[in-house]
Amino acid sequence: MPKPINIHWFRQDLRLYDNPALTAACASGHVLPIYILDDDNAGEFAMGGANRWWLHHSLQSLNKRLKGRLRLYRGEAQSILKRLVQEHPIQAVYWNRCYEPWRIVRDKSIKGRLEALGVSVKSFNGSLLWEPWQVLKKDRTPYRVFTPFYRRGCLGSSPPREPLPESKLRISTGDFGGVSLEDLSLLPRIPWHQQLEAHWTIGEAGAQARLRDFIHEGLNDYKEGRNFPAKGNTSRLSPHLHFGEISPNQVWHVVKRSGDGDNEDCLLSELGWREFSYSLLYHFPALPHKNWQDKFDRFPWSRAKKALQKWQRGMTGYPIVDAGMRELWQTGTMHNRVRMIVGSFLVKNLLLHWHHGEAWFWDCLVDADLASNSASWQWVAGCGADAAPYFRIFNPITQGEKFDLKGIYTRRFVPELAGLPDKFLYKPWEAPSEVLKAAGIKLGITYPRPIIDLKTSRERALAAYKSL
């Protein structure tokens, strides 16, 4: 008789260490490790270009660790799993839970169908520190404000579990079908992604190395240093966390053991923001589409397509904004402080709907995540949960002067302004003609003039807000 097989369905848990579902599958017998690219069910939430590029290399790395025995499939997940169960002696299917609304609906359907066929389905928490249904107020309703969510709900409950050791697989052999990595067609048709490769080491080993580097080099000044884009104090772990190359439990406990006081607390609270975003998405599944605050449904958004295109290309005429948008395009990420600056500029100065920013980030960020992307854009737009007030409008001139005073970050991504003195870097239109000429700058030709006046656009935004 053929040996019973346990399927481990890799999803957003592309690792062997601290993988609860994989550990359980291994403990119960031989394992068939699979990954399914299910764009059929994802629909409008299918991964963007940068996410797909990352996934290609992450699957490649995982398959190498599995000695080439990761089975890849493309199509409707329920149909693929049903076929595998009907054609092979599958006794159980294991997976770590996902929390996007479309995945919850799909997974419930798959579980019911497989159990009807006599196959056991076992799911685990491999992506969050606390389940969304565990962190609730005393009246059993979800939190709507971050601080009590984190302080009372998260820190007031059981601490995150300790990470598990590496899973030891006995991988099933046989003809299980599948496709090649190239058949998944994850790499973009336009070779824009090639410039991303120098900035990342993708895979579980890269995630672990990144965490070690951050602990040794970035954590000691994290609380203050993370606000300055020229410094190396951000963790850059978000894409590794999104794809599950490292678990939040691993990060949590390594940081806790660092004993770095305020910096430690600040980093852990950022993990708390990630948990809060997932809680919001789980309890309010319309978050990616619907304004959290209904009054913004009546907001008089602009439809200026040309302004949107200039924002996307980093050609607004405001150097810190342009630096951020070019960093995004060239590296697949953007510094957290600059994300707030460019978001405020889009929604408040340009008066463009936050959906435009959300969509652009979805396609360009290697850490594009439905929960974080939706919650963060609503936050910066002023219409989300526990959001920054709409009338708090970031000034890109003063933000640049405060957080990139010497212009190291800005000059890196806007090199046409490199020769401009610090005094005029964030307002080149005020530089005398002889200063511009000496720096090789022709406003409107080598670098754009501002596409909008800050004072006028701020007054327009505040008037629009008052109209609600």
Buried (B, 14 or more C-beta within 10 A) or exposed (E): EEEBBBBBBBBBBBBBBBBBBBBBBBEBBBBBBBBBBBBBBBEEBBBBBBBBBBBBBBBBBBBEBBEEBBBBBBBBBBBBBBBBBEEBEBBBBBBBBBBBBBBBEBBEEBBEBBEEEEBBBBBBBBBBBBBBEBBBEEEEEBBBEBEBBBEBBBEEEEEBBEBBEBBEBEBBEEEBEBBEBEEBBBBBEEEBBEEBEEEBBBBBBBBBEBBEBBBEEBBBBBBEBBBBBBBBBBBBBBBBBBBBBBBBBBBBBBBBEBEBEEBBBBBBBBBBBBBBBBBBBBBBBEBBEBBBBEEBEEBEBBEBEEBBEBBBEBBBBBBBBBBBBBBBBBBBBBBBBBBBBBBBBBBBBBBBBBBBBBBBBBBBBBBBBBBBBBBBBBBBBBBBBBBBEBEEBBBBBEBBBBBBEEBEBBBBBBEBBBEBEEEBBBBBEEBEEEBBEEBEBEBEEEBBEBBBEBEEBBEBBBEBBEEE
